């Protein structure tokens, strides 16, 4: 069960605020029978593939291993394949763990559209505080364990996988509960109410897409998707930029809003980029828009 060569990381992953070293294994295989055999991890929700949404959530991992067929991803990862392909979650987990070196590992399905860094950090913090536990799993609103939205102690997974393989002579085709049933697990109720939602059917996919629009998250989702598409790792004050666009539209002319925010971005880039450069360019543009509006309102040629 030799994983395919690891691809190099172009830049270090952002660390969890808990600074707990950990790796991640993302299971992205399976036949997706209820989706007619579609490439489920590649299906888009709010413009981003399901797998990329999960990879963003676990971006703090030192190493992220994706088990499944190679596909384009938004950030570099290591790749592995279970043997035989389609053998189920236990061979997939075994293959992924071969690339893991940290004592703690996130184990995640690739079809969790609402998994976030906040939820991942909560799982890591819960395990850090759970003396004697082998892992912490999310539970959904009905109290069901979501064992592929969880964090585990790596050595416990390896030991119990070896015991199962010795007892059954194989890992292929065996259910994940054979492993998790032997572990000392703690439960973490889903802190967002949505992180454990997975997409197994077309109806699930439609529900995920609708929830983003219904729950007022469209702007955040759009900004996240746009930054990923453009390769931008920058957090800016969106309220500041929206206020600038509003002032330019009202004080100058409506088309001035998108053009002004574009010019602010261009000015920030030529100044070296970064949050401070954006803030300074926006401050100057806002001051200009305010002067422009006052001049138009006063009618005083000396204003």
C-alpha positions, 0 to 999 in steps of 0.5 A: 500500500505505497502512497504516491509521491508527496507534492511539495508545499509552496508555502507553510500552512497557517497554524491553529491558534492552539499550536497543536502539531497535527496532520490530516487524512482526507478520505476522497475515494468511494464510488458515490453510487447515490450520485450516479458515480459522479466525482463527489469530491469535485462537485462545487458548492458556492463555487468551490469543490467539496474537497477544497472546502475541506482542505481549507478547514484543515489548512493548519495541518503540517501534512495533509494526505488525500486518499483517493484518485488524484485531482486538482486541489486548491492547495498542495497535498500528499496523495495516497491510494487504498489497496484495493481501490474501493476497499472501503474506509479502513484500507483508505485510512491505513494508506493515509496513515502511512504518510502521517508523522504527527501524534494527532491526526484529523480524519475527515470525509471530503464531502463536508461543505460546512466544515470550518477551521473553527470546528477543526480547532474545536476538535483539536482543543477537545482532544488536547483536554481529553486525558485518556481519550483516543479521539474526539468525534463530532456529533450531529443534532441527533447525537449521532457520531460523525467518525469522519469529522474527528481527530484521533491519536495516531498511534491508537488508530495504527494499533487497532487497525493492525489488530483488525487486520490480524483478526480478519486477515484483511481490512478491505470491505470492513466497516469503520465501526469495527475500528471506532468501536474499539476506541475510547472516544469523546463527543463534541456536539457540532458547534455550528449545527452544520459542520457534520452535514455531508453530501451523499445525494443530489438532494444533499448537494442542493440543500448545501447550496441553498443553505448558503443563500438562505443563511446570509453567508453569500458574501463571505462565501463569495469572498472566500471563493474569489480569494481562492480562485485568485490565489490571494491569502489576505484578510481585509476589512470588508466593511471598510471596502463596502463603506468606501464603495457606498461613498463612491457610489453616492458621492461621485457616481454609481459606476465609481463604486466598483472602479474605486475598489479596483483602484484601491486593490491595484494601489495596494498591490503596487505598494507591496500588498498586505492588509496595511497597504489595502487599509491605507489605500482605502483610507485615502480613497475614502477621504477623496470621496468625502471631499468630492461629495462635500464639494458637490453639496456646498456649491461653494467654489472655495470649498 
